[in-house]
Amino acid sequence: ILLSPFIKGAGKSTTIKGQNNDLSFLGDNFDSTIMDYYYQMEAHHYSPLSLGLDISLTLTPKIALTTGVSFSVYKSKLSSYVQKVYYLGVPFKIDMVTWHSDHISTWIGAGGKVDRQIYGKFDTFKLKDSSFHWSITSNIGIQYELLPQIGLYFEPELSYYFKPSSPRVLTYRTENPLMVSLGGGIRFNF
């Protein structure tokens, strides 16, 4: 069993023009003079950041199943308003060791992930989105073994987010469904 705390960042910041959409997710308690323009505002989306913990179960010497939990922060600036949206995610993937030496190993993997918003705020208004957000992922990785049970690893990942036709909340991933993330952390082998 491998236990892997990680940190991951994706892409570069982007600036886009919005499009008109339904604002019903904000509820009845909002300032319509601001919120009527939510989807029309120029948005600057900062690179998202994720923290998490992966758990891998080795099935064979070359194949492992990996799941875990991740916490992601998506920050944006829409006109002069700041928006922060937080997601909790659960990945599921299969990793295959491609090369192994005394201290270095490499692998490739593929799978998927489901995320759900746990909190969102636009200026002083709460953002609500109770839908599940699905994505598929592929990754490559390299690990350097410091001790027999501890290693440092680096794992670039390519993911594709299945964007809804009318997203409720605008974030980096609604504008960039194909993302390259750079992750790394420490692995404990039990």
ABEGO torsion letter per residue (X at the ends): XBBBBBBBBBEBBBBBBBBBBBAAAAEABBBAAAAAAAAABBBBBBBBBBBBBBBBBBABAABBBBBEBBBBBBBBBBEABBBBBBBBBBBBBBBBBABBBAABBBBBBBEBBBBBBABBBBEABBBBBABBBBBBBBBBBBBBBABAABBBBBBBBBBBBBBBABBABBBAAAABABBBBBBBEBBBBX
